[in-house]
Amino acid sequence: MKSTVLTGLLFLSTGAITNAQLSFLPQVGFEQNRAAINYGDGLSALNTKGNLKAALKVDYRLKGGHAPFINLSTSPAPISFAFDNAGSLANAYQSVKSNLQFRMEAGYQYSSSPIQLGKKSSASKSKTEATTNEYVQKSSCGSITYRSRCGAKKAASKTTQVNAPLNMRLQPSLAFAYIPSGGESIKQTTNGFEYNANPKTAIVPAMGFEFAKGTQPLFTLSVFYTKALGQNEESVTSLSNIKPTITRLQPTASTWGMTVGVPFSFTKSKAVKTSKERKEKSGCTRNYYRRCNKTI
């Protein structure tokens, strides 16, 4: 029983891989970073900052529009919040000097059937036909009568050219992101402490719009949202006027953005179908008469 199930799964996976297509999508765009933290008695601090974004997405498109993928991209620099010993925000929040970070994503994408945005152009036809020539010669008695008819030769050609219309595919996706250099951290200072909002993991839902001319992709526009994971409440104890002060920090971080890219793959694109039909008929009829009347 187990061998039968394994054989069936192997057959299905082999069929899916046979129809697979490896596709690459370099992307550029922007990303808006939002870092917030609640502290003290209902107090909070918020920082939003825009960043340029670059990414390279590699997906393995299977039959039916299903595609696992990996995405290597940049991630916003972490935000640092500085507090004094009393647990109050000491100064304005600022970005950490490390600038952009590196982020890896792995997820699943589905591509819908193409939605036609334009109309197909009409086919062009051409037809040629040869003329028929007839030559007749007659003479009186003692000479010949010669009749020649060569014609009925027709040549017709038909060429059909179909221009593919513009279409769009919807590509919803969901990915898990990992930032190797990420990690929430609290650093004690002489006047208080600093909290670095730098999540290490996140979940990334996105929606892509792939525009194509027939089966040839033109460009892809993607809108995404990133929600940080694993951000727990932190408690920090500091001394203020020789009295311990406990500050509870509740961080939240998220980003949203938009990218555009031109996809390409190593598979051959289908050529435009062209049908050509040619019919030719030829015929030649020749009649030869010789007649001479005798005189009595």
C-alpha positions in Angstrom: 0.0 0.0 0.0 2.8 2.4 0.9 4.7 1.6 -2.2 1.6 2.4 -4.3 1.1 5.8 -2.6 4.8 6.7 -3.1 4.6 5.7 -6.7 1.6 7.8 -7.3 3.2 10.8 -5.6 6.4 10.4 -7.6 4.3 10.2 -10.8 2.5 13.5 -9.9 5.6 15.3 -8.9 7.4 14.2 -12.1 4.5 15.5 -14.2 4.5 18.8 -12.4 8.3 19.2 -12.8 8.1 18.4 -16.5 5.7 21.3 -17.0 7.7 23.7 -14.8 9.3 26.9 -15.8 12.1 28.7 -13.9 11.5 32.5 -13.9 13.6 35.4 -12.7 12.2 38.8 -11.6 14.6 41.7 -10.7 12.7 44.5 -9.0 13.2 48.1 -7.8 10.8 50.3 -5.8 10.3 51.8 -2.4 9.4 50.6 1.1 7.8 52.6 3.9 9.0 51.5 7.3 6.8 52.0 10.4 8.2 51.4 13.9 6.1 52.1 17.0 6.7 51.5 20.7 4.3 51.9 23.7 5.9 52.7 27.0 5.1 54.2 30.4 1.5 55.1 31.2 -0.1 54.9 27.7 2.8 56.9 26.1 4.0 55.9 22.6 6.6 56.8 20.0 6.2 56.3 16.3 8.7 56.5 13.4 8.0 56.2 9.7 10.7 56.4 7.1 10.9 55.7 3.3 13.6 53.6 1.7 14.6 52.5 -1.7 14.2 48.8 -2.3 15.8 46.3 -4.6 15.0 42.6 -4.9 15.6 39.5 -7.1 12.7 37.0 -7.1 13.2 33.4 -8.4 10.1 31.3 -8.8 9.5 27.7 -10.1 6.2 27.8 -12.0 4.4 24.5 -12.0 1.3 23.5 -14.0 -1.9 25.2 -13.0 -0.3 28.6 -11.9 1.3 27.3 -8.7 4.8 28.5 -7.9 7.1 28.2 -4.9 9.7 31.0 -4.8 12.5 32.7 -3.0 13.1 36.4 -2.9 16.4 38.1 -2.0 15.9 41.8 -1.1 16.9 44.8 1.0 15.2 45.6 4.3 14.9 49.0 6.1 17.6 49.9 8.7 16.5 49.3 12.3 15.2 52.2 14.4 16.7 53.1 17.8 14.7 54.7 20.6 16.6 56.3 23.5 15.1 56.5 27.1 16.3 58.2 30.3 16.5 56.5 33.7 12.9 57.5 34.5 11.6 55.6 31.5 10.8 58.7 29.4 11.8 59.1 25.8 15.0 61.1 26.0 15.4 62.3 22.4 14.1 61.9 18.9 14.3 58.4 17.5 16.9 57.8 14.9 17.9 55.2 12.4 20.8 52.9 13.2 24.0 53.7 11.2 24.0 50.3 9.5 21.7 51.6 6.7 19.8 48.9 4.7 19.8 45.2 5.7 19.6 42.0 3.7 16.4 39.9 3.8 15.6 36.4 2.5 12.1 35.3 1.8 10.6 32.0 0.9 6.9 31.5 0.0 4.2 30.4 -2.4 2.6 32.2 -5.3 -0.5 31.6 -7.5 -1.0 33.0 -11.0 -4.5 33.4 -12.3 -5.7 32.8 -15.8 -4.9 35.8 -18.1 -7.4 38.6 -18.1 -7.6 40.1 -21.6 -7.2 43.9 -21.8 -7.2 44.5 -25.5 -8.8 43.2 -28.7 -7.2 40.8 -31.2 -6.3 42.4 -34.6 -8.1 41.1 -37.7 -6.3 38.7 -40.0 -4.8 39.8 -43.3 -5.5 37.9 -46.5 -4.1 38.1 -49.9 -5.2 36.3 -53.1 -3.8 36.4 -56.6 -5.3 34.9 -59.7 -3.7 34.5 -63.1 -5.5 35.5 -66.3 -6.5 33.1 -69.1 -5.0 33.6 -72.6 -6.5 32.2 -75.7 -5.1 32.2 -79.2 -7.1 31.2 -82.3 -5.9 31.1 -85.8 -8.0 30.1 -88.8 -7.2 29.8 -92.5 -8.9 28.8 -95.7 -8.6 25.6 -97.6 -5.1 24.4 -98.2 -3.9 25.8 -94.9 -4.2 24.7 -91.3 -6.5 25.7 -88.5 -4.7 26.0 -85.2 -6.5 26.5 -81.9 -4.5 27.0 -78.7 -5.9 27.6 -75.2 -3.5 27.7 -72.3 -4.9 29.0 -69.2 -7.0 28.1 -66.3 -4.0 28.7 -64.1 -4.8 30.0 -60.8 -2.6 30.8 -57.8 -4.1 31.7 -54.5 -2.2 32.4 -51.3 -3.6 33.0 -47.9 -1.6 34.4 -45.0 -3.1 34.8 -41.5 -1.2 36.9 -38.9 -2.7 37.1 -35.4 -1.4 39.9 -33.1 -1.7 38.8 -29.4 -3.7 41.1 -27.2 -2.5 42.7 -23.9 -3.5 40.7 -20.8 -2.9 40.7 -17.1 -2.5 37.9 -14.5 -3.2 38.3 -10.8 -0.5 36.9 -8.6 -1.3 36.7 -4.8 1.5 35.4 -2.7 2.5 34.7 0.9 6.1 34.5 2.2 8.1 34.1 5.4 11.0 36.6 5.7 14.2 36.2 7.6 16.7 39.0 8.4 20.1 37.4 9.4 21.4 40.6 11.1 18.0 41.3 12.8 17.3 41.0 16.5 15.6 43.2 19.1 18.2 44.6 21.6 18.3 46.8 24.7 21.5 48.7 25.5 22.2 50.4 28.8 23.7 53.9 28.5 25.0 56.4 31.1 21.8 58.3 31.2 19.3 55.5 30.6 19.0 52.8 27.8 18.4 52.4 24.1 16.0 50.0 22.4 16.7 48.9 18.9 13.6 47.9 17.0 15.0 45.3 14.6 12.7 42.3 14.0 14.4 39.1 12.8 11.4 37.4 11.2 8.3 38.6 9.4 5.3 37.5 7.3 4.9 39.1 3.8 1.6 39.0 2.0 1.7 40.5 -1.5 -0.3 41.0 -4.7 1.4 41.1 -8.1 0.0 42.2 -11.4 1.8 40.6 -14.4 1.2 42.3 -17.7 2.0 40.4 -20.9 1.6 40.4 -24.7 0.1 37.1 -25.5 2.3 34.6 -23.7 5.3 37.0 -23.5 5.5 38.8 -20.1 6.2 42.6 -20.3 6.5 43.7 -16.6 5.2 43.0 -13.2 3.9 45.5 -10.6 3.8 44.2 -7.0 2.3 45.7 -3.8 3.4 44.1 -0.5 3.0 44.4 3.3 5.4 43.1 5.9 4.3 42.3 9.5 7.1 41.7 12.0 6.9 38.5 14.1 8.3 37.6 17.5 8.1 41.1 19.0 7.3 40.5 22.7 6.9 42.9 25.6 10.1 43.9 27.3 10.7 45.1 30.8 13.7 47.3 31.6 14.7 48.3 35.1 16.7 51.5 35.7 17.6 53.7 38.6 16.0 57.1 38.9 16.8 59.1 42.1 18.2 55.9 43.7 14.8 54.3 43.1 14.3 51.4 40.7 12.0 52.2 37.8 10.5 49.5 35.6 9.7 50.5 32.0 7.5 48.1 29.9 8.1 48.3 26.2 5.6 47.0 23.7 7.1 47.3 20.1 5.4 46.9 16.8 7.0 47.1 13.4 5.6 46.8 9.8 6.4 48.0 6.3 4.6 48.4 3.0 5.8 49.2 -0.4 5.6 48.8 -4.2 8.1 47.4 -6.7 8.2 47.0 -10.5 10.3 44.5 -12.5 10.7 42.8 -15.9 10.5 39.0 -15.7 12.5 36.7 -17.9 13.0 32.9 -18.2 15.0 30.4 -20.1 12.1 28.8 -21.9 11.4 29.4 -25.6 8.4 31.6 -26.4 5.9 30.3 -28.9 6.1 31.8 -32.4 3.1 33.5 -34.0 1.2 31.0 -36.0 1.2 31.6 -39.7 -0.8 29.5 -42.1 -0.1 29.6 -45.8 -2.1 27.9 -48.5 -1.3 27.8 -52.2 -3.3 26.1 -54.9 -2.2 26.0 -58.4 -4.0 24.6 -61.5 -2.8 24.6 -64.9 -4.2 23.3 -68.1 -3.4 23.6 -71.8 -5.7 22.6 -74.6 -4.5 22.5 -78.1 -6.6 21.6 -81.2 -5.0 21.1 -84.6 -7.1 20.8 -87.8 -6.1 20.3 -91.4 -8.7 20.3 -94.1 -8.5 20.7 -97.8 -11.4 20.5 -100.2 -10.7 19.0 -103.7 -12.3 20.7 -106.8 -14.1 18.4 -109.3 
